[in-house]
Amino acid sequence: MTWRRGQTMPDSVSPPGDSSRARPRGLSRRDVLRGSALLAGAVPAAGLLSACSRPSVAASNGKPQRGGVLRVGVSGGSAKDSLDPHSPLTYPDQSRVVNLFEPLFTHDADYRIRPMLAESVEASKDGKTWVVKLRSGIEFHNGKTLDANDVIATLRRVVDPKAPTAGAGSLAMLDAKALKRENATTVRIPLKTPYALFEDLLAQYTLGIIPEDFDLKKPVGTGPFVFKSFAPGDRSTFTRFADYWRRPAYVDEVHILDFPDDTAKINALLSRQLDAIDNLPPAYIEMIKNQGGQVLISKTGSWSPITMRVDTPPFKDARVRQAFRLIVDRPQMVDQVLGGQGRVGNDMYSPLDPAYASGLPQRHQDLGQARSLLKAAGHEGLSVELVTSTGIGAGSIEAAQLFAQQAKGAGVKVNVRITDSATFYGDRYLSWPFAQDYWITRNYVPQVDSGSLKTSPYNETHWNDPEFTSLMTRARSEFDADKRKDLLQAAQKIEYERGGHIVWGFKNQVDAYAANVTGFTPNPNLPLSNYEFRNVSVSG
């Protein structure tokens, strides 16, 4: 059952049906039931500290404590979970990648590009050659020293035509055969065409650097944690990397546990089976605080769109897509689905990008115009299926259900189909005619490369617009920031008018953790401070 704002909290809240898929090993049915009692408010306000044998470090001296185990519940996951650093699909995949591997550059807590494994990057005048200087003395988990050859091996793996990874589309301009090691810490990266924002591509978390002899069964990276064990659909265990090139992690181990079900995940936090969880439904913010827990809220550019396949009826007709965008009551979505934890969207993504087209007219619900467009397209009384999943993250099902209610006003019947994470992100992922999904904060060009081109690995709307593609090609090679901005805003206008995404809002990232946990800070990237568990300490 779902608790919506304005409703009374039920006497008990427990997962519908069989919750075994949502339970980590060691968490019994009795524990889950105990968690349900906690969720219903049957413990004192200090509930999230009740299992601790000593007070929080934060309460004593404010300094992080060394040692212990951090147990994190992450939304989604299935038997198709992966440790592949270059193809993370779900939240659990992403949380593993961030802790095992590191890219050359990264986005910081202000979403500015910062060096990571690289010290610097310099482009040639024509923008077709980029020279990356690496930091010296960085070691992989197996003791191997980072070398320019490892960067070359990584980039070639990403774009391997026989087995392209998620980043292959973004690096289509890479001349992989001509990559050159100039010395141990210098690699020359040639491009087939100029790319003005190449540094931003190198900062994507899907481009973690791996050693030349990388083995996916025994994954080795340069990250703050070392692989110990992995059970797809269940949990991952990592240990502190003592020779990490920055300050090593505080905790000895991190256990990342899959939770396809929000209720079971919250129950496990409240019963102290977990120390932190991502994607807390906003409706539970006050309850977590009242139980003595902590809530982390980060303003992001994350978005959970409703997706329409532009190559499949009825959405092949742009008038139908326009009508569906006019069905949405965006403020109501933000208020009810996000509990006010977010802001209204305008069918465009990448709001943190300096080139974001903020001047486009804000769309508002217009049911009369939506009806008119549907009638003109020959789709009066349209009935469609909207596919959603618990694996998409907090609020996804509520958003689908609310959209279905709103659509009635335009004479549209929306049948909401709720699937588990394994089904949604299974064989039919990217082929659903009408569905939902989630995207994290990205700037516009990397986001387009990931999801809005014919060659994109995650082109969920099957968008392929020649005029749009031409503008993006010109923008990538334009080094004048003002001219590039004009090109990007022209491209955004095309997506705004005839694209396949309904971007109704941008959500604040809401996560939760126990009172004896310190180190989480707001971050616009991935959940739980970009899943950077190196900075987290657990006491008690």
N, C-alpha and C positions, 0 to 999 in steps of 0.2 A: 504494500500500500504506500501511497505517497502523501506526505504532509505538505500542504500548501500554506502560504502565508494567509493569516486570517482564520485558519481552522484551529480547533483545539487539539493539543497534543494527545494522541491516543494513550490509553493506559499502558500499552506495551507496543514496542515496535520491533518486529523481527523480519528477517528476509522471507519473501514469498517462496513457497516451494522448497526444494532441496538446496540448502546453502552450502553443501560440501565443497563445491567448486571455489567458494570464496574463503575457505578456511585454510590457514597455513598448517603445516604439520606441527603437531604439539598443541594445537588449539582445538579442544574437544567440543562436542555439542553442548556439554554442560557449561563450558566457558562462553560459548556463543549466547546461550540462554541467560547466563549471568550478565553478559554485555547488554542484552535486551532490557534487563531490569535496570541497569545503570542508565541506559538511554531514556527510560521512562522516568528517571529522576529519583530512584530509590536509594541514593547514597548521598552523603553530605557533600558540601561544596568542595572539599579537599579530595574528592574521589580519585583524581588523577595522580595523587601522591600517596594514596593509601597503601600501596604495595612497597613503598620505599622504606628502607631501614634507617636512612639518615637524611638530613635535610639537603635541599638543593644547594649546589655550589654557588649558584647565582645569589642565593639568599645569605650565604656566609661571607665570601670574599670577592665575588664578582668575577673570578678568574675561571677559565675553562679547566676541566679536570681531564687528566690523561687516563686512558684505559676504558674498559667496558665494551658493551655491544650496543650498537644502534639498530633498532628494528623498525623498518619503515614499511607501511602499507601503501602500495601504489595501485592506482586505478587500472582495471582491465587485465590484459594478459590472457594467454591460452597455451595450448600445446604447441603452437607455432611460434612461441617466443624465440628470440634470437640473441646471440652475443655478437652478431656481425656489426662492427663499428661503423660501417658505411651504409647500412640499410635498417636503421631502427624505425619501427613502424608505430609502436604503441608506447604509452607512458612507461611501462616496465622496461621495454627495450631502451628507451631514452635514458632512464635513470642508470642503467648499467653502463651504457656507452660513456656518459659524462664522467663516471668514476674510474673507468679502466683506461680510457684513451684521452688524448688531447690534440686539438688542431694547432695549426701554426699561429693563428690569431683567434681572438675571442671577443664577445660583446660583454662589457662590464655591467655593473648594476645600474648605470645610467644609459645603457645601450649605446655606448661608444666603443669603437673597435680598438682593442689593445693587443699588443704582442703576447703570445703564449710561448710556444716552442721556438718561434722565430724572434729575432731581435729587430729586424727591419725588412722592408720590401721596397724595391725601387723599380719604376717602370721606364722603359725606353721612350723616346719622344713620340714614336708612332703607336705606343700602347700595345705592341705585339710581343714584347719580351719583358718578363718580370724576373728580377734577381732577388732571391730570398736569402738572407743571412740567418743562420741558426744560432741559438745559444750554445755555448761550449759546455761539455761535461755532463749533459743530461743522460741518464741511464734508463734503459727499459727494465721491466720487471725481472728479466733473465740476466741482467748485468751487462748487456750489450750497450755500448755508447751510441747515442743518436748520431747518425751520419746522413749526409746529403743523399746517399743511395737509398736510405729508408724513405725519404720523402718521394723520391722518384718511384720506388716500388709501390708506395701508397697511391699516388696519383694514377699510375698505370692500372692498379687493381680496380680503382673506382670506375674508370672508363673502359675497362676490358670489354670489347664488343661481344665476346663469348659469354660473359656473365656480368653485364652492367649492373651497378648498384644504384642506390637512390640518388647519389650525387652526379651520376653520369650525365644527366640532362643539363645540369648547371655548368658542367665542364666540357660541353660539346665543342667549344672553341679550342680546347687544349690540343697541342701537337705532341702527343704522348711519345712518339718515336724519337723526337728531337730533344727530349729532356736531357739536361747535361749537368753532371757533377763537376764543378770547378775546383772544389777542394772539400774537405770534410764538413765544413760548415757553410758552404755556398752552393746553391742550386739555381741553375738558369732554367726558367720556365717559358718556353716559346708558345705563342698562340697563333692559330690560323687566321684569326681576325682580332682587331683591337678590342679590348674590354676595359673600360674606364674604372669599373668598380670591382676589379678582380680581388682586391684585398678583402672585401666583404664576403666574397665566396669562400676564401680561405679561412674565414672566421666561423663557418657553419659547423655545428657540432657533429655533423655527418661526415666530416673529413678528418677524423682522428688519425694521427700518424702511427703506423705499425712498422715493425722490423721487416727486413727483406724476406726472412724465412717464416713469416707469419703463418700460424696454424690455428684455424678457427676452433678446433677442439681443445686447444690449450692457449687461449688468447693472451697475448702479451702486449702491453702498451706502456706509456710513460706516466699514467695517471696516479693519483694518490693511494689507490687501492689495487691489490693483486687478486686475481681470480683464484677462488678456492673450490667452489662447487656451483652447479647450475642444474635445476630441475624445471624444464619448461612448464609453464602453467602453474607453478608452485612458488619456488623461491630461488634466490641467488645468494651466495655467501662470498664476501670479499674480506681480505685482511689488509691491515695497514702496510703500506710500502715504506719500510724504514729508510731507504735510500732515495726517497722522493726529493726532487731538486729544489722544491720550496719547503716550507715548514711541513713536516709530516702530519698526518691526520691525528686528531686527539684520541678517537676510539680505536680499539684493537680490531674490531670487526664491524662490518655492515651486513645486515640481513635484509634483502629486498624481497618483499612478499607480494604476490599478485592478489588483487581483490576485485573481481568483476562486479561485486555487489557493494553499494555504498553503505547499506545498513550494517552488514557484517564488518566492514572496515571501521566504522565508527564504534561499533560494539567492542571490537578488539582494542581500540585505543582506550576506551573508557574502562575496560577490564584490565588494563595495563599489560596486555599481550603485545602491544605495539607502543613505540615511543613517539612516532610521528606518522601522519597520513597526509596524502595530497588530495586536492580537489574536494574539500569539504563543502557540502551543499550549504549555501548561505543561511538557510533556515535554521541551521544548528549552531550558528556562531554563539549566540547568547547561552545556549545550553552547555556548550563546551567550556565557556568561561565560568559559568556557574558551578561546574564540576571541578574547577581548579585548574583547567587546562589553559593553553595559550593558543591564540589564533594569529596567523600570519596573513596579512592582506597586502598584495602587490598590484600596483596599477600597471597594466600590460597592454600590448597590442594583440593579445590572443583573441581568437574569434572561432565560433562554432557555427559555421554556415549551414543553411539548408541548401542542398545542391540539386540542380536540375540539369539533366543531360540534354545538351543542346542539339544532339544528333538523333534524338528519339522522341516520337510523339508522346504526349502532346507538346512537350517542351521544345520541339524543333521549331515551333512558331514563336518568334520573338514577342508577339503580342501576348501569348500565354505567360511567358516569363515576366513580362512587364506587369501583367495582371496579378501574378502571385506576389510580386514585390509590393504591390499596392494593397494587398490583403493584410499585411503585417501591421499590427499596432505596436510599434517599436518601444515607446515608453512603457506600455503594459508588459512587454517581454522583459525589459530590464528590471521593472519593479517586481514582477511575480516570479520569473524564472531565476533571476540573479539576486533577488532580495534587495535590489537597489545597489548591489555591488558591481557596478559597471556603468557604461555610458552608451547612448544610442548610436547605432551605426547607420551607414548610408549606402550600403551595397558596394562599398569599396574597402579594401584591406590595407594593411601597412600604415596605420595612423601615426606612427612615430617617425616615419620617413620624412625628411625635409621637403620632398617633392609631393607629399600627400595632397590630393586634389580637394582641399577643404572648401573651395569655392563652388563646388557643384551644389545645386539646389537640394535641400534636405527633403527626402521622401517622407510622406505622411500616409497614413491609412486613408484610402479612398475607395470604398466598396462599390460605389456607383460606377466609377471609371473602370474598376476591375471587371465588373459585370459586363460593361460595354465592350471592353477589349476581348473578353472571352466569347461574347456573342459574335463579334466581328470575325473571330478566328474559327467559328463553328464549333465551339466547345461549351455551350451553355449547359449547365447541370453536370459539369465535369466531376468524375470520381477518380481519385488517384490513391496509391498506396505510398505512405511515407515511412521509410525504413530507418530505425534508430537503434541505439544500443547503450547499455550501461557502460560499455568500454570507451565510449566517446568522452565521458567525464560528467561531472556534476551538472545537473540542469538539462541534459540533453533530452531525456524523456519528457520532462515537464515542458520544454520548449516545443516539442513535437505535438504534445497534447493541446497546448494553448493555441498553436497555429491552427490545429484542426478545428478548434472552437471558433477562431476568428474567421476561418474560411467559409463557415456556414453563412456568414453575412453576404458573401458574394455568390452564394448558390453552389459552392464547391464542397463535395464530400471528401474528406481526407481520412483514410483508414490508416491508423498508426500501427505499424508492425514493430514490436520490440524484440530484438534479438540479443543473444549474448555476444561477448567480445569475439569469441572464436568464429562465430558465424558471420558477423558483420565484417571483420577483417580477414575473412577466409577467401575462398576462391572467387566469390562474387564482388569482393571489394573493388571499387572503382568502376563497377558496371551497373550499380543500382540506378534506375532511372530517376528516382526521387528519394533523397536520403539526407543524412546529416554527416558532419565530420568535425574535426577540430584541427586548428593550426596554431602554432605558437607565434610569438612576436618575430617578425622578419621585416627587413626593408623591402621595397617594392620589387626591385629587379631580381633578387634571389627568390622571392616568393613567386614571381611569374615563372621563373625558370623551373621551380619545383612543381607548379600546379596549373599553369595557364597557357601552355604551349602544346602543340601536337607532340613534341618530343619530351614533354615533362613526365617524370616518373609517376606523379600523382595527379594526373589530369582528370579529376573526378567528374567534371562537367563535360568532358570531351570537347572543350573549347578549341576552335581552330579557325581564327579569323585572319585572313591575309593582311588586311589593313593594320590590324593590331600588331601582328607579327613584324611587319615592316617598320613600324614605329619603334618597337622594342629593339630591333636590330640596329637601327640608327642611334638609339639612346645608349646602348651598351658601348658604342665606340666614340661617344661624344665626351671629351674631357672638359669642355666648358660647362660648369655647373648650371648656369642659367639656361643655356640652350638645352642641356639634358633635361632639366626640370620641365621645360615647355613640351618636349617630346613625351616625357612620362605622363604628364597631365593630360595630353591628348589621348594617350593610350588608355588612361583610366576612364576618360569620358566615354570611350567605346565600350569598355566593360560595364560602366554604369548604365549605359543605354540598352545594351543587348547581351550582356554576359549571363552566365548561368548560376551565379551565387546570389543567395539572399543573405546579406550580411546585416543582420538586425541589431547587432550590438557588439561591444568589446567588453569582455569580462575582467573584473579584478580577479586575480588569482587568489583563492582562499584555501589555506592549508591549516592544519592543526597539529599541536604537539604537546607532550606532557610538561608539567611545571618544572620537572627536574632536568629539562633539556635546554641547552643554550646554544647560540651560534647562528640561528636562522635569522636572516634579514631580508627586507623587501628586495625583489629582483624581477625585472620585466621579462625575463627569459622563460625557462622551464619552471615547473612548480617547485616548491620547497627550496627556495634560493638557488634555482637552476640545478637542483639535485646535487649541489656541491657539499657533500657530507664531510669533506675534510675539515670544515670549519665548525662542526657540531660536536658538542660535549654532552655526555650523559652522566649524571651522578646518582648514587643510590642503587 
